[in-house]
């Protein structure tokens, strides 16, 4: 599933290409046809993201909400666009570019009140200027649940996924099964600040890089990572390989239905 930086990149791209101008909106697949007809020809006033949710604001009570889920994708192209291929839920056409949305978990037209209700259910997003890390801390500091599980709970923290979860815990030497209430406020502040920087870098680069300069391939002489996700990471999807810092074999386990990765030495209890 795309992590939050991907949705913020999409919001920036859609704002740049379509924001402030009238757009054509259609639903070749038909499942979004009634809503698309209401939006067709309207001005896309702004695009923004909160966590893993994308919003297109077309006017009062006309907000397109998209959640990509596991299989959703946007494909972009210059005009003229080809005929739709596959199950295109929503097509947006501007002055110079168009975009097709396929396979999302959600693509729906919401009112302003419904958008606010949805956002109220989400935790703070490290990539948003209006984020309040205290909201997340209030839940974390009272919880017996592991910090690894809490970081993936979108009601606690919006936008971070399995990669950022594993990497930020490694970078701060935090055992992933530490109960939230045992983390400590100072450590939480460091984790939050690091997520803000790492995820903002992900927006700029379009990939997740978490390795500090002294551990990059150029500095250590090791081979660059070969993975479809791209980017240099410490522990994510490196189970059985040596830790880039201490050489201990990276461990893995299942936690709340997701793979957890950590270094037993660098993140010792």
C-alpha positions as CSV (number, residue, x, y, z in Angstrom):
1,X,0.0,0.0,0.0
2,X,1.4,3.5,-0.9
3,X,2.7,5.4,2.1
4,X,1.7,9.0,2.9
5,X,4.5,10.7,0.9
6,X,3.1,9.1,-2.3
7,X,-0.4,10.7,-1.7
8,X,1.2,14.1,-1.0
9,X,3.2,13.8,-4.2
10,X,0.0,13.1,-6.1
11,X,-1.7,16.0,-4.5
12,X,1.1,18.4,-5.5
13,X,1.1,17.0,-9.1
14,X,-2.7,17.3,-9.5
15,X,-2.6,20.8,-8.0
16,X,0.0,21.8,-10.5
17,X,-1.7,20.3,-13.5
18,X,-5.3,20.9,-12.8
19,X,-5.7,23.3,-9.8
20,X,-7.6,26.5,-10.4
21,X,-9.0,25.5,-13.8
22,X,-12.0,23.7,-15.2
23,X,-11.6,20.0,-15.8
24,X,-13.5,17.3,-17.6
25,X,-14.4,14.4,-15.3
26,X,-15.7,11.0,-16.4
27,X,-16.0,7.4,-15.3
28,X,-15.3,5.1,-18.3
29,X,-15.9,2.1,-16.0
30,X,-19.2,3.6,-14.9
31,X,-18.9,3.1,-11.1
32,X,-18.3,6.8,-10.5
33,X,-20.5,8.0,-13.4
34,X,-23.2,9.9,-11.4
35,X,-20.7,11.8,-9.4
36,X,-18.5,12.5,-12.4
37,X,-21.5,14.0,-14.2
38,X,-21.9,16.5,-11.3
39,X,-18.2,17.5,-11.4
40,X,-17.7,17.6,-15.2
41,X,-16.7,21.1,-16.3
42,X,-16.2,22.4,-12.7
43,X,-13.0,24.0,-11.4
44,X,-10.7,21.8,-9.3
45,X,-10.0,24.4,-6.6
46,X,-7.3,22.5,-4.8
47,X,-5.9,19.0,-4.2
48,X,-4.5,17.9,-0.8
49,X,-3.7,14.8,1.1
50,X,-4.1,13.6,4.7
51,X,-2.3,10.4,5.5
52,X,-3.2,7.9,2.8
53,X,-6.2,9.8,1.6
54,X,-6.4,12.2,-1.4
55,X,-8.9,14.9,-1.7
56,X,-9.9,17.0,-4.8
57,X,-12.0,20.0,-3.8
58,X,-14.3,21.2,-6.5
59,X,-16.5,23.5,-4.4
60,X,-18.8,23.5,-1.4
61,X,-19.9,19.9,-0.7
62,X,-18.2,18.5,-3.8
63,X,-15.0,16.8,-2.7
64,X,-13.6,13.7,-4.4
65,X,-12.1,11.3,-1.8
66,X,-9.7,8.7,-3.0
67,X,-8.0,5.9,-1.0
68,X,-5.8,3.8,-3.2
69,X,-5.6,0.8,-1.0
70,X,-3.5,-2.1,-2.2
71,X,-4.2,-1.9,-5.9
72,X,-5.2,1.6,-6.7
73,X,-3.0,3.6,-9.2
74,X,-3.1,6.9,-11.0
75,X,-1.5,7.1,-14.4
76,X,-0.7,10.4,-16.0
77,X,-0.3,11.3,-19.6
78,X,-0.1,14.3,-21.9
79,X,-3.0,15.2,-24.2
80,X,-4.3,13.8,-26.3
81,X,-5.1,10.8,-24.1
82,X,-5.5,7.3,-25.5
83,X,-8.9,5.6,-25.2
84,X,-9.4,4.2,-21.7
85,X,-7.8,0.8,-21.0
86,X,-9.0,-1.5,-18.3
87,X,-11.3,-0.5,-15.4
88,X,-10.8,3.3,-15.3
89,X,-12.9,4.5,-12.3
90,X,-12.2,8.2,-12.9
91,X,-10.7,10.2,-15.7
92,X,-9.7,13.8,-15.2
93,X,-8.7,15.9,-18.3
94,X,-7.2,19.4,-18.0
95,X,-5.6,21.8,-20.5
96,X,-2.4,19.8,-21.0
97,X,-2.6,16.5,-19.2
98,X,-5.0,13.8,-18.1
99,X,-5.0,11.2,-15.4
100,X,-6.7,7.9,-15.0
101,X,-7.6,6.2,-11.7
102,X,-7.8,2.4,-11.5
103,X,-8.5,0.0,-8.7
104,X,-8.9,2.2,-5.7
105,X,-10.4,1.1,-2.5
106,X,-12.5,4.3,-2.4
107,X,-13.4,6.9,-5.0
108,X,-16.4,8.8,-3.8
109,X,-18.0,12.3,-3.7
110,X,-18.3,13.7,-0.2
111,X,-19.7,16.7,1.4
112,X,-17.6,19.1,3.4
113,X,-19.0,17.7,6.7
114,X,-18.2,14.1,5.6
115,X,-14.6,15.1,4.8
116,X,-14.2,16.7,8.2
117,X,-15.7,13.6,9.8
118,X,-13.2,11.4,7.9
119,X,-10.3,13.6,8.9
120,X,-11.4,13.7,12.5
121,X,-10.9,9.9,12.6
122,X,-7.3,10.2,11.4
123,X,-4.3,10.9,13.5
124,X,-1.9,13.8,12.7
125,X,0.0,13.6,9.4
126,X,3.7,14.5,9.7
127,X,3.5,16.0,6.2
128,X,0.7,18.5,7.0
129,X,1.4,22.0,8.4
130,X,-1.6,21.7,10.7
131,X,-0.4,18.4,12.3
132,X,-0.4,18.3,16.1
133,X,2.0,15.6,17.4
134,X,0.4,16.0,20.9
135,X,-2.7,14.3,19.6
136,X,-0.7,11.2,18.7
137,X,1.2,11.3,21.9
138,X,-1.9,11.4,24.1
139,X,-2.9,8.0,22.6
140,X,0.6,6.5,22.6
141,X,1.4,7.5,26.2
142,X,-1.7,5.7,27.5
143,X,-1.4,2.5,25.5
144,X,0.0,-0.9,26.4
145,X,0.1,-1.7,22.6
146,X,3.5,-1.9,21.1
147,X,4.9,1.2,19.5
148,X,5.4,-0.8,16.3
149,X,1.6,-1.4,16.1
150,X,0.7,2.1,17.1
151,X,2.8,3.7,14.3
152,X,0.7,1.8,11.8
153,X,-2.6,2.7,13.3
154,X,-3.9,5.5,11.1
155,X,-6.1,6.7,13.9
156,X,-2.9,7.4,15.9
157,X,-0.6,8.6,13.1
158,X,-1.7,9.2,9.6
159,X,0.5,8.4,6.6
160,X,3.3,6.2,8.0
161,X,3.4,2.7,6.6
162,X,5.5,-0.4,7.1
163,X,8.7,1.1,5.7
164,X,8.7,4.3,7.7
165,X,7.6,2.3,10.8
166,X,10.5,-0.1,10.6
167,X,13.1,2.5,9.7
168,X,12.3,5.2,12.2
169,X,12.3,2.7,15.1
170,X,15.7,1.5,13.9
171,X,17.1,5.0,13.6
172,X,16.3,5.7,17.2
173,X,17.2,2.3,18.6
174,X,13.7,1.5,19.8
175,X,12.7,-2.1,20.4
176,X,9.6,-2.5,18.2
177,X,7.6,-4.3,20.9
178,X,8.1,-1.4,23.4
179,X,4.6,-0.5,24.9
180,X,3.6,3.0,23.8
181,X,3.3,4.1,27.4
182,X,6.9,3.2,28.0
183,X,8.3,5.1,25.1
184,X,8.8,8.5,26.9
185,X,7.9,11.9,25.6
186,X,11.4,12.9,24.6
187,X,11.8,9.8,22.5
188,X,8.4,10.4,20.9
189,X,9.4,14.0,20.0
190,X,12.5,12.7,18.3
191,X,10.5,10.0,16.4
192,X,8.0,12.6,15.2
193,X,10.7,15.1,14.1
194,X,12.5,12.3,12.2
195,X,9.3,11.2,10.4
196,X,8.6,14.8,9.4
197,X,12.1,15.0,7.8
198,X,12.1,11.5,6.3
199,X,8.6,11.8,4.8
200,X,9.3,15.2,3.4
201,X,12.4,13.9,1.7
202,X,10.2,11.1,0.3
203,X,7.9,13.6,-1.2
204,X,10.8,15.4,-2.9
205,X,12.5,12.2,-4.1
206,X,9.6,10.0,-4.9
207,X,11.1,7.1,-2.9
208,X,12.0,6.3,0.7
209,X,15.6,6.8,1.8
210,X,16.4,6.4,5.4
211,X,20.1,5.6,5.6
212,X,22.4,8.2,7.1
213,X,25.3,9.4,4.9
214,X,27.9,7.4,6.8
215,X,26.0,4.2,6.0
216,X,25.3,4.8,2.3
217,X,26.9,2.6,-0.4
218,X,29.3,5.3,-1.4
219,X,30.7,5.6,2.1
220,X,30.9,1.9,3.0
221,X,31.7,0.4,-0.4
222,X,28.7,-2.0,-0.2
223,X,26.5,-2.7,-3.2
224,X,23.4,-0.5,-3.6
225,X,20.1,-1.9,-2.7
226,X,18.3,-3.8,-5.4
227,X,14.6,-3.7,-4.7
228,X,11.5,-2.6,-6.5
229,X,10.7,-0.1,-3.8
230,X,14.0,1.7,-4.4
231,X,15.8,3.8,-1.8
232,X,18.4,2.9,0.8
233,X,17.0,1.4,4.0
234,X,18.4,-0.1,7.2
235,X,16.1,-3.1,8.0
236,X,12.9,-3.0,5.9
237,X,12.8,-6.2,3.7
238,X,16.3,-7.1,4.8
239,X,15.5,-10.1,7.0
240,X,18.5,-12.4,7.3
241,X,20.9,-9.9,5.9
242,X,23.6,-8.2,8.1
243,X,22.7,-4.9,9.8
244,X,24.3,-2.0,8.1
245,X,25.5,-0.7,11.4
246,X,26.5,-3.7,13.6
247,X,26.4,-6.7,11.3
248,X,23.8,-8.6,13.3
249,X,21.3,-10.5,11.2
250,X,18.1,-8.5,10.7
251,X,15.1,-10.2,12.3
252,X,11.5,-10.4,11.1
253,X,8.2,-11.4,12.6
254,X,4.5,-10.9,12.0
255,X,2.8,-8.2,14.0
256,X,-0.9,-7.2,13.5
257,X,-0.9,-8.8,10.0
258,X,2.2,-7.0,8.8
259,X,5.9,-7.9,8.6
260,X,8.0,-6.4,11.2
261,X,11.8,-5.9,10.7
262,X,14.4,-4.9,13.3
263,X,18.0,-5.4,14.4
264,X,18.2,-7.4,17.6
265,X,21.4,-5.7,18.7
266,X,20.8,-2.0,17.7
267,X,17.2,-2.2,19.0
268,X,17.9,-4.4,22.0
269,X,15.4,-4.2,24.9
